[in-house]
Amino acid sequence: MNERILMRTGEALVAGGPPGTAAEPEIIIGELDGPVGTAIATLTGDQVKGHTRVFAILNTDIQVRPVTLMVSKVTVTNSHYTNILMGTVQAAIANGVLDAVRAGDIPKEKANDLGIIVSVWLNPSVAKDENLDHQILFDIHRKATAMAIHKAMNNQPDIDWLLENQEKIIHKYFQMGLDGKLKPPKT
């Protein structure tokens, strides 16, 4: 692939596991010599308490390619939460990136030229779950990362699908009442 990938965006929601294990990454992918590279450098050098940005790694001292920067959507104040985010979820995201390369969504020959920013959702309830299944949490975040990358690199959903389905799609929380229960749509 010789085409420049200036900037692509994608998101995914993967749920179905125990409470608190759902993943909803939002990603930006682009060339390191463009706006995505500038954003990665800026975010890495401009750390903010409670929203530390870290590279996705398979394990200490093994960073993935394309370089992937994790940014938490949740203000991190709990060390147990931090250990889960910077352990299980960090490794899951790194594996999801490599899965996307293996699947061909990210061209292998562009692995050193692209950068990824992943905005990570990790439910704060995991810090209180004494029986948290780290394998399920890992699997869900890995799958969601690869899915978000796939959608970004394939421009999904495309504009035709969005226009055709606009009136059929109701945001889940748009219909949610204050009690947290889904309300039926008004007809």
GROMACS elastic network, one bead per residue, 0.5 to 0.9 nm:
[ bonds ]
;  ai    aj funct       b0    kb
    1     4     6  0.84065   500
    1   107     6  0.66825   500
    1   109     6  0.76344   500
    1   110     6  0.78205   500
    2   110     6  0.87088   500
    4     7     6  0.89092   500
    4    30     6  0.82424   500
    4    31     6  0.70985   500
    5     8     6  0.71238   500
    5    29     6  0.76756   500
    5    30     6  0.52376   500
    5    31     6  0.58264   500
    5   114     6  0.79178   500
    5   153     6  0.88644   500
    6    29     6  0.78661   500
    6    31     6  0.55908   500
    6    32     6  0.88437   500
    6    33     6  0.89014   500
    6    34     6  0.64446   500
    6    35     6  0.74727   500
    6    36     6  0.77178   500
    7    28     6  0.66027   500
    7    29     6  0.54681   500
    7    31     6  0.72088   500
    7    34     6  0.82799   500
    7    35     6  0.76049   500
    7    36     6  0.67933   500
    8    27     6  0.81396   500
    8    28     6  0.56595   500
    8    29     6  0.51688   500
    8    30     6  0.63355   500
    8   149     6  0.89675   500
    8   152     6  0.54246   500
    8   153     6  0.65645   500
    8   154     6  0.89450   500
    8   155     6  0.74771   500
    9    26     6  0.74266   500
    9    27     6  0.55501   500
    9    29     6  0.63803   500
    9    30     6  0.89456   500
    9   148     6  0.81911   500
    9   149     6  0.79754   500
    9   151     6  0.78862   500
    9   153     6  0.78185   500
    9   155     6  0.77998   500
   10    25     6  0.82691   500
   10    26     6  0.58411   500
   10    27     6  0.53009   500
   10    28     6  0.67328   500
   10    29     6  0.85366   500
   10   147     6  0.84787   500
   10   149     6  0.61771   500
   10   150     6  0.77798   500
   10   151     6  0.54074   500
   10   153     6  0.78711   500
   10   155     6  0.77568   500
   10   156     6  0.75140   500
   10   157     6  0.89689   500
   11    24     6  0.68646   500
   11    25     6  0.56079   500
   11    27     6  0.61450   500
   11   144     6  0.81663   500
   11   145     6  0.82434   500
   11   147     6  0.76704   500
   11   149     6  0.76237   500
   11   151     6  0.70712   500
   11   152     6  0.74460   500
   12    23     6  0.77675   500
   12    24     6  0.54610   500
   12    25     6  0.59684   500
   12    26     6  0.69598   500
   12   144     6  0.56933   500
   12   145     6  0.74564   500
   12   146     6  0.88867   500
   12   147     6  0.61428   500
   12   149     6  0.86938   500
   12   151     6  0.79759   500
   13    22     6  0.72542   500
   13    23     6  0.57512   500
   13    25     6  0.71360   500
   13   144     6  0.62904   500
   13   147     6  0.86159   500
   13   148     6  0.83485   500
   14    17     6  0.87615   500
   14    21     6  0.88723   500
   14    22     6  0.56767   500
   14    23     6  0.53539   500
   14    24     6  0.65400   500
   14   140     6  0.62184   500
   14   141     6  0.75997   500
   14   143     6  0.73734   500
   14   144     6  0.55725   500
   14   147     6  0.88451   500
   15    18     6  0.85004   500
   15    19     6  0.89120   500
   15    20     6  0.89454   500
   15    21     6  0.69489   500
   15    23     6  0.65016   500
   15    24     6  0.85475   500
   15   140     6  0.70983   500
   15   144     6  0.89814   500
   16    19     6  0.84442   500
   16    21     6  0.80905   500
   16    22     6  0.70334   500
   16   140     6  0.85255   500
   17    20     6  0.79689   500
   17    21     6  0.58521   500
   17    22     6  0.67277   500
   17   136     6  0.67117   500
   17   137     6  0.77010   500
   17   140     6  0.76919   500
   18    21     6  0.59169   500
   18    22     6  0.81229   500
   18   132     6  0.83001   500
   18   133     6  0.81574   500
   18   136     6  0.81329   500
   18   137     6  0.86459   500
   19    22     6  0.74949   500
   19   123     6  0.88183   500
   19   125     6  0.81966   500
   19   126     6  0.83460   500
   20    23     6  0.86999   500
   20   122     6  0.74752   500
   20   123     6  0.51632   500
   20   124     6  0.75184   500
   20   125     6  0.58813   500
   20   126     6  0.57909   500
   20   129     6  0.86967   500
   20   132     6  0.89201   500
   20   137     6  0.86172   500
   21   122     6  0.73616   500
   21   123     6  0.69801   500
   21   125     6  0.89979   500
   21   126     6  0.74252   500
   21   132     6  0.86087   500
   21   133     6  0.86879   500
   21   134     6  0.89948   500
   21   136     6  0.74110   500
   21   137     6  0.52421   500
   21   138     6  0.87516   500
   21   140     6  0.71717   500
   21   141     6  0.82211   500
   22   121     6  0.82668   500
   22   122     6  0.75073   500
   22   123     6  0.75872   500
   22   137     6  0.75933   500
   22   140     6  0.66881   500
   22   141     6  0.75330   500
   22   144     6  0.89097   500
   23   120     6  0.76968   500
   23   121     6  0.60314   500
   23   122     6  0.66240   500
   23   123     6  0.83850   500
   23   137     6  0.83645   500
   23   140     6  0.63678   500
   23   141     6  0.53773   500
   23   142     6  0.88552   500
   23   143     6  0.87811   500
   23   144     6  0.61951   500
   23   145     6  0.84056   500
   24   119     6  0.84779   500
   24   120     6  0.68665   500
   24   121     6  0.56237   500
   24   122     6  0.81471   500
   24   141     6  0.80317   500
   24   144     6  0.67613   500
   24   145     6  0.83618   500
   24   148     6  0.86962   500
   25   118     6  0.62144   500
   25   119     6  0.55654   500
   25   120     6  0.50553   500
   25   121     6  0.61906   500
   25   141     6  0.81092   500
   25   144     6  0.66693   500
   25   145     6  0.63360   500
   25   148     6  0.68431   500
   26   117     6  0.81893   500
   26   118     6  0.57687   500
   26   119     6  0.51099   500
   26   120     6  0.69921   500
   26   121     6  0.86511   500
   26   145     6  0.84465   500
   26   148     6  0.68981   500
   27   116     6  0.67166   500
   27   117     6  0.54911   500
   27   119     6  0.61795   500
   27   120     6  0.87771   500
   27   145     6  0.82475   500
   27   148     6  0.66978   500
   27   149     6  0.70540   500
   27   152     6  0.76809   500
   28    36     6  0.73346   500
   28   115     6  0.81629   500
   28   116     6  0.55884   500
   28   117     6  0.52126   500
   28   118     6  0.67620   500
   28   119     6  0.86564   500
   28   149     6  0.84720   500
   28   152     6  0.77301   500
   29    36     6  0.67529   500
   29   114     6  0.68202   500
   29   115     6  0.57256   500
   29   117     6  0.66503   500
   29   118     6  0.88797   500
   29   149     6  0.79543   500
   29   152     6  0.75738   500
   29   153     6  0.81778   500
   30    33     6  0.85551   500
   30    34     6  0.70904   500
   30    35     6  0.75082   500
   30    36     6  0.52899   500
   30    37     6  0.73001   500
   30   113     6  0.83299   500
   30   114     6  0.53232   500
   30   115     6  0.56061   500
   30   116     6  0.67526   500
   31    34     6  0.53627   500
   31    35     6  0.75848   500
   31    36     6  0.62997   500
   31    37     6  0.63663   500
   31   110     6  0.87200   500
   31   113     6  0.56753   500
   31   115     6  0.61243   500
   31   116     6  0.89306   500
   32    35     6  0.74454   500
   32    36     6  0.60037   500
   32    38     6  0.71956   500
   32    40     6  0.83449   500
   32   112     6  0.84334   500
   32   113     6  0.56802   500
   32   114     6  0.52586   500
   32   115     6  0.56100   500
   33    36     6  0.76799   500
   33    37     6  0.56442   500
   33    38     6  0.73934   500
   33   113     6  0.78098   500
   33   114     6  0.84544   500
   34    37     6  0.55123   500
   34    38     6  0.64550   500
   34    39     6  0.88057   500
   35    38     6  0.50084   500
   35    39     6  0.60620   500
   35    40     6  0.86096   500
   36    40     6  0.61471   500
   36    41     6  0.86367   500
   36   114     6  0.83011   500
   36   115     6  0.64853   500
   36   116     6  0.74201   500
   36   117     6  0.78337   500
   37    40     6  0.51018   500
   37    41     6  0.62352   500
   37    42     6  0.85243   500
   37   114     6  0.78579   500
   37   115     6  0.62327   500
   37   116     6  0.85489   500
   38    41     6  0.52124   500
   38    42     6  0.60487   500
   38    43     6  0.85177   500
   39    42     6  0.50304   500
   39    43     6  0.59107   500
   39    44     6  0.83409   500
   39   117     6  0.84391   500
   40    43     6  0.52378   500
   40    44     6  0.59790   500
   40    45     6  0.85262   500
   40    67     6  0.89980   500
   40    68     6  0.84558   500
   40    69     6  0.67434   500
   40   115     6  0.75100   500
   40   116     6  0.79720   500
   40   117     6  0.69902   500
   41    44     6  0.52165   500
   41    45     6  0.61743   500
   41    46     6  0.85208   500
   42    45     6  0.52635   500
   42    46     6  0.59446   500
   42    47     6  0.89309   500
   43    46     6  0.51119   500
   43    47     6  0.65834   500
   43    48     6  0.89925   500
   43    53     6  0.68823   500
   43    69     6  0.85160   500
   43    71     6  0.86338   500
   44    47     6  0.62827   500
   44    52     6  0.85002   500
   44    53     6  0.60575   500
   44    54     6  0.72892   500
   44    55     6  0.87023   500
   44    69     6  0.79140   500
   45    53     6  0.89836   500
   46    53     6  0.87371   500
   47    50     6  0.89788   500
   47    51     6  0.72036   500
   47    52     6  0.56319   500
   47    53     6  0.65377   500
   48    51     6  0.53186   500
   48    52     6  0.58178   500
   48    53     6  0.81452   500
   49    52     6  0.63110   500
   49    75     6  0.83067   500
   49    76     6  0.81328   500
   49    77     6  0.88699   500
   50    72     6  0.84757   500
   50    74     6  0.79952   500
   50    77     6  0.60530   500
   51    71     6  0.66644   500
   51    72     6  0.57216   500
   51    73     6  0.76690   500
   51    74     6  0.73666   500
   51    75     6  0.57616   500
   51    76     6  0.62789   500
   52    70     6  0.84702   500
   52    71     6  0.68602   500
   52    72     6  0.73122   500
   52    76     6  0.82013   500
   53    69     6  0.65093   500
   53    70     6  0.55450   500
   53    71     6  0.50076   500
   53    72     6  0.73278   500
   54    57     6  0.87600   500
   54    68     6  0.83657   500
   54    69     6  0.56068   500
   54    70     6  0.53706   500
   54    71     6  0.71556   500
   54    86     6  0.81464   500
   54    90     6  0.85989   500
   55    63     6  0.69176   500
   55    64     6  0.82150   500
   55    67     6  0.70596   500
   55    68     6  0.55094   500
   55    70     6  0.59425   500
   55    90     6  0.81031   500
   55    94     6  0.86774   500
   56    59     6  0.88499   500
   56    62     6  0.88545   500
   56    63     6  0.62255   500
   56    64     6  0.64521   500
   56    67     6  0.75334   500
   56    68     6  0.54332   500
   56    69     6  0.60480   500
   56    70     6  0.63682   500
   56    86     6  0.86768   500
   56    89     6  0.89788   500
   56    90     6  0.54002   500
   56    91     6  0.66562   500
   56    92     6  0.85412   500
   56    93     6  0.63357   500
   56    95     6  0.87560   500
   56    97     6  0.88390   500
   57    60     6  0.66937   500
   57    61     6  0.73862   500
   57    62     6  0.54986   500
   57    64     6  0.57113   500
   57    68     6  0.84469   500
   57    90     6  0.63855   500
   57    91     6  0.57811   500
   57    92     6  0.88450   500
   57    93     6  0.80751   500
   57    94     6  0.54456   500
   57    95     6  0.83836   500
   58    61     6  0.81460   500
   58    62     6  0.55587   500
   58    63     6  0.62981   500
   58    64     6  0.68325   500
   58    90     6  0.76175   500
   58    92     6  0.79821   500
   58    93     6  0.86258   500
   58    94     6  0.57056   500
   58    95     6  0.68453   500
   59    62     6  0.53880   500
   59    63     6  0.75464   500
   59    87     6  0.83798   500
   59    90     6  0.88325   500
   59    91     6  0.68321   500
   60    63     6  0.78897   500
   63    66     6  0.89579   500
   63    67     6  0.72928   500
   63    68     6  0.83773   500
   63    94     6  0.78413   500
   64    67     6  0.59144   500
   64    68     6  0.70409   500
   64    94     6  0.60098   500
   64    95     6  0.81954   500
   64    97     6  0.75772   500
   64    98     6  0.73101   500
   65    68     6  0.71104   500
   65    94     6  0.85539   500
   65    97     6  0.77293   500
   65    98     6  0.75124   500
   65   101     6  0.89332   500
   65   111     6  0.54276   500
   65   112     6  0.63405   500
   65   114     6  0.82100   500
   65   115     6  0.80837   500
   66    97     6  0.76023   500
   66    98     6  0.84532   500
   66   101     6  0.88017   500
   66   106     6  0.86499   500
   66   110     6  0.77971   500
   66   112     6  0.56923   500
   66   113     6  0.72056   500
   66   114     6  0.55075   500
   66   115     6  0.53920   500
   66   116     6  0.67931   500
   67   111     6  0.79998   500
   67   112     6  0.75428   500
   67   113     6  0.88222   500
   67   114     6  0.71082   500
   67   115     6  0.50569   500
   67   116     6  0.62626   500
   67   117     6  0.85798   500
   68    93     6  0.85648   500
   68    94     6  0.76176   500
   68    97     6  0.79914   500
   68   114     6  0.89869   500
   68   115     6  0.59027   500
   68   117     6  0.56992   500
   68   118     6  0.70717   500
   69   115     6  0.79752   500
   69   116     6  0.62152   500
   69   118     6  0.60917   500
   69   119     6  0.85014   500
   70    90     6  0.77003   500
   70    93     6  0.84061   500
   70   116     6  0.85611   500
   70   117     6  0.60685   500
   70   119     6  0.60809   500
   70   120     6  0.65583   500
   71    74     6  0.89480   500
   71   117     6  0.72824   500
   71   118     6  0.60738   500
   71   120     6  0.58913   500
   71   121     6  0.89662   500
   72    75     6  0.70625   500
   72    76     6  0.77508   500
   72    85     6  0.85038   500
   72   118     6  0.83440   500
   72   119     6  0.57868   500
   72   121     6  0.64390   500
   72   122     6  0.78036   500
   73    76     6  0.89203   500
   73   119     6  0.61433   500
   73   120     6  0.56260   500
   73   121     6  0.54607   500
   73   122     6  0.77844   500
   74   120     6  0.80545   500
   74   121     6  0.67516   500
   74   122     6  0.71989   500
   74   123     6  0.79632   500
   74   124     6  0.76259   500
   76    79     6  0.80615   500
   76    81     6  0.71607   500
   76    82     6  0.66214   500
   76   124     6  0.85523   500
   77    81     6  0.77727   500
   77    82     6  0.77766   500
   78    81     6  0.52607   500
   78    82     6  0.62075   500
   78    83     6  0.87910   500
   78   124     6  0.89560   500
   78   127     6  0.75528   500
   79    83     6  0.61815   500
   79    84     6  0.87231   500
   79   127     6  0.85150   500
   80    83     6  0.51300   500
   80    84     6  0.64717   500
   80    85     6  0.87197   500
   80   126     6  0.87644   500
   80   127     6  0.55990   500
   80   128     6  0.84188   500
   81    84     6  0.51827   500
   81    85     6  0.61209   500
   81    86     6  0.84477   500
   81   122     6  0.87561   500
   81   124     6  0.69142   500
   81   125     6  0.86292   500
   81   126     6  0.68853   500
   81   128     6  0.84614   500
   82    85     6  0.50453   500
   82    86     6  0.57683   500
   82    87     6  0.80190   500
   82   127     6  0.85059   500
   83    86     6  0.51792   500
   83    87     6  0.55653   500
   83    88     6  0.78883   500
   84    87     6  0.50547   500
   84    88     6  0.53716   500
   84    89     6  0.64153   500
   84    90     6  0.82384   500
   84   122     6  0.89567   500
   84   126     6  0.80158   500
   84   127     6  0.76758   500
   84   134     6  0.83739   500
   85    88     6  0.62375   500
   85    89     6  0.50004   500
   85    90     6  0.60839   500
   85   120     6  0.88810   500
   85   122     6  0.71648   500
   86    89     6  0.63236   500
   86    90     6  0.50992   500
   86    91     6  0.78491   500
   87    90     6  0.52767   500
   87    91     6  0.60843   500
   87    92     6  0.84692   500
   88    91     6  0.54126   500
   88    92     6  0.61448   500
   88    93     6  0.87751   500
   88   134     6  0.65292   500
   88   135     6  0.81314   500
   88   137     6  0.73102   500
   88   138     6  0.57217   500
   88   141     6  0.88987   500
   89    93     6  0.61233   500
   89    94     6  0.85578   500
   89   120     6  0.87902   500
   89   122     6  0.81777   500
   89   134     6  0.88309   500
   89   137     6  0.72652   500
   89   138     6  0.59215   500
   89   141     6  0.63688   500
   89   142     6  0.79428   500
   90    93     6  0.52783   500
   90    94     6  0.63052   500
   90    95     6  0.87222   500
   90   138     6  0.87520   500
   90   141     6  0.88805   500
   91    94     6  0.50498   500
   91    95     6  0.61693   500
   91    96     6  0.85440   500
   91   138     6  0.75298   500
   91   142     6  0.81790   500
   92    95     6  0.51265   500
   92    96     6  0.60694   500
   92    97     6  0.86757   500
   92   137     6  0.83207   500
   92   138     6  0.50270   500
   92   139     6  0.68452   500
   92   140     6  0.81052   500
   92   141     6  0.56043   500
   92   143     6  0.82327   500
   92   145     6  0.80290   500
   93    97     6  0.62341   500
   93    98     6  0.87404   500
   93   118     6  0.83825   500
   93   138     6  0.83367   500
   93   141     6  0.63062   500
   93   142     6  0.53091   500
   93   143     6  0.85484   500
   93   144     6  0.84123   500
   93   145     6  0.58293   500
   93   146     6  0.81160   500
   94    97     6  0.52329   500
   94    98     6  0.65134   500
   94    99     6  0.87073   500
   94   142     6  0.76883   500
   94   145     6  0.85598   500
   95    98     6  0.51017   500
   95    99     6  0.60639   500
   95   100     6  0.86387   500
   95   142     6  0.60761   500
   95   143     6  0.89362   500
   95   145     6  0.85180   500
   95   146     6  0.83895   500
   96   100     6  0.62563   500
   96   101     6  0.87750   500
   96   141     6  0.76500   500
   96   143     6  0.62026   500
   96   144     6  0.75464   500
   96   145     6  0.50936   500
   96   147     6  0.82582   500
   96   149     6  0.86001   500
   97   100     6  0.51314   500
   97   101     6  0.65049   500
   97   102     6  0.87575   500
   97   106     6  0.84919   500
   97   116     6  0.88801   500
   97   142     6  0.80446   500
   97   145     6  0.66983   500
   97   146     6  0.59919   500
   97   149     6  0.76246   500
   98   101     6  0.50025   500
   98   102     6  0.61103   500
   98   103     6  0.85098   500
   98   106     6  0.88104   500
   98   146     6  0.81667   500
   99   103     6  0.60365   500
   99   104     6  0.85961   500
   99   105     6  0.87602   500
   99   142     6  0.83507   500
   99   143     6  0.86696   500
   99   145     6  0.89381   500
   99   146     6  0.62069   500
  100   103     6  0.50512   500
  100   104     6  0.62599   500
  100   105     6  0.52321   500
  100   106     6  0.58668   500
  100   107     6  0.88204   500
  100   145     6  0.83763   500
  100   146     6  0.52290   500
  100   147     6  0.80197   500
  100   149     6  0.66485   500
  100   150     6  0.68167   500
  101   104     6  0.51345   500
  101   105     6  0.58140   500
  101   107     6  0.61817   500
  101   108     6  0.58975   500
  101   111     6  0.79530   500
  101   146     6  0.89402   500
  102   105     6  0.76774   500
  102   106     6  0.79125   500
  102   107     6  0.86051   500
  102   108     6  0.77920   500
  103   106     6  0.76758   500
  103   107     6  0.89633   500
  103   146     6  0.89963   500
  103   150     6  0.88248   500
  104   107     6  0.56311   500
  104   108     6  0.73307   500
  104   150     6  0.89592   500
  105   108     6  0.89165   500
  105   146     6  0.87134   500
  105   149     6  0.71205   500
  105   150     6  0.55984   500
  105   151     6  0.88545   500
  105   152     6  0.88969   500
  105   153     6  0.61524   500
  105   154     6  0.77883   500
  106   109     6  0.85860   500
  106   110     6  0.72197   500
  106   111     6  0.73527   500
  106   114     6  0.88855   500
  106   149     6  0.79304   500
  106   150     6  0.81416   500
  106   153     6  0.72130   500
  107   110     6  0.53567   500
  107   111     6  0.67881   500
  108   111     6  0.52786   500
  108   112     6  0.85755   500
  109   112     6  0.75322   500
  109   113     6  0.83031   500
  110   113     6  0.50884   500
  110   114     6  0.61227   500
  111   114     6  0.58617   500
  111   115     6  0.82245   500
  112   115     6  0.80414   500
  118   145     6  0.81495   500
  122   125     6  0.85068   500
  122   126     6  0.77787   500
  123   126     6  0.61049   500
  123   127     6  0.84715   500
  124   127     6  0.59875   500
  124   128     6  0.79275   500
  125   128     6  0.55082   500
  125   129     6  0.65734   500
  126   129     6  0.50568   500
  126   130     6  0.82853   500
  126   132     6  0.67134   500
  127   130     6  0.79506   500
  127   132     6  0.85926   500
  128   131     6  0.89171   500
  128   132     6  0.86277   500
  129   132     6  0.52568   500
  131   134     6  0.89720   500
  132   135     6  0.88605   500
  132   136     6  0.85740   500
  132   137     6  0.80491   500
  133   136     6  0.55129   500
  133   137     6  0.63684   500
  133   138     6  0.86701   500
  134   138     6  0.58962   500
  134   139     6  0.84757   500
  135   139     6  0.60604   500
  135   140     6  0.85806   500
  136   139     6  0.50914   500
  136   140     6  0.61287   500
  136   141     6  0.86193   500
  137   140     6  0.53285   500
  137   141     6  0.62577   500
  137   142     6  0.85193   500
  138   141     6  0.53785   500
  138   142     6  0.59870   500
  138   143     6  0.85393   500
  139   142     6  0.51367   500
  139   143     6  0.60912   500
  139   144     6  0.85458   500
  140   143     6  0.52276   500
  140   144     6  0.60883   500
  140   145     6  0.85973   500
  141   144     6  0.50453   500
  141   145     6  0.60492   500
  141   146     6  0.86247   500
  142   145     6  0.52886   500
  142   146     6  0.63652   500
  142   147     6  0.85980   500
  143   146     6  0.52857   500
  143   147     6  0.60394   500
  143   148     6  0.86039   500
  144   148     6  0.60268   500
  144   149     6  0.85501   500
  145   148     6  0.52141   500
  145   149     6  0.62556   500
  145   150     6  0.86008   500
  146   149     6  0.51737   500
  146   150     6  0.61230   500
  146   151     6  0.86818   500
  147   150     6  0.50048   500
  147   151     6  0.62025   500
  147   152     6  0.86039   500
  148   151     6  0.51344   500
  148   152     6  0.61524   500
  148   153     6  0.86404   500
  149   152     6  0.50153   500
  149   153     6  0.60496   500
  149   154     6  0.84377   500
  150   153     6  0.53057   500
  150   154     6  0.60894   500
  150   155     6  0.83937   500
  150   156     6  0.81082   500
  151   154     6  0.52165   500
  151   155     6  0.57930   500
  151   157     6  0.70886   500
  152   155     6  0.51388   500
  152   156     6  0.63302   500
  152   157     6  0.88105   500
  153   156     6  0.78696   500
  154   157     6  0.82628   500
  154   158     6  0.84998   500
  155   158     6  0.58219   500
  155   159     6  0.88332   500
  156   159     6  0.82880   500
  156   161     6  0.87831   500
  157   160     6  0.82841   500
  157   161     6  0.63593   500
  157   162     6  0.66061   500
  158   161     6  0.55101   500
  158   162     6  0.63576   500
  158   163     6  0.88273   500
  159   163     6  0.60880   500
  159   164     6  0.85221   500
  160   163     6  0.52093   500
  160   164     6  0.61272   500
  160   165     6  0.85770   500
  161   164     6  0.51193   500
  161   165     6  0.60403   500
  161   166     6  0.82036   500
  162   165     6  0.52408   500
  162   166     6  0.55025   500
  163   166     6  0.53149   500
  163   167     6  0.83681   500
  164   167     6  0.78901   500
  164   168     6  0.85393   500
  165   168     6  0.52394   500
  165   169     6  0.63969   500
  166   169     6  0.57008   500
  166   170     6  0.84649   500
  167   170     6  0.75503   500
  169   172     6  0.89307   500
  170   173     6  0.85022   500
  170   174     6  0.70717   500
  170   175     6  0.78066   500
  170   185     6  0.86452   500
  171   174     6  0.52105   500
  171   175     6  0.72421   500
  172   175     6  0.61724   500
  172   176     6  0.68453   500
  172   182     6  0.77942   500
  173   177     6  0.81392   500
  173   180     6  0.86919   500
  173   182     6  0.78458   500
  174   177     6  0.83797   500
  174   182     6  0.89540   500
  175   181     6  0.84698   500
  175   182     6  0.58485   500
  175   183     6  0.53655   500
  175   184     6  0.72216   500
  175   185     6  0.70336   500
  176   179     6  0.77349   500
  176   180     6  0.56841   500
  176   181     6  0.56111   500
  176   183     6  0.58836   500
  177   180     6  0.53119   500
  177   181     6  0.56746   500
  177   182     6  0.64290   500
  177   183     6  0.65679   500
  178   181     6  0.75697   500
  179   182     6  0.87436   500
  183   186     6  0.87192   500
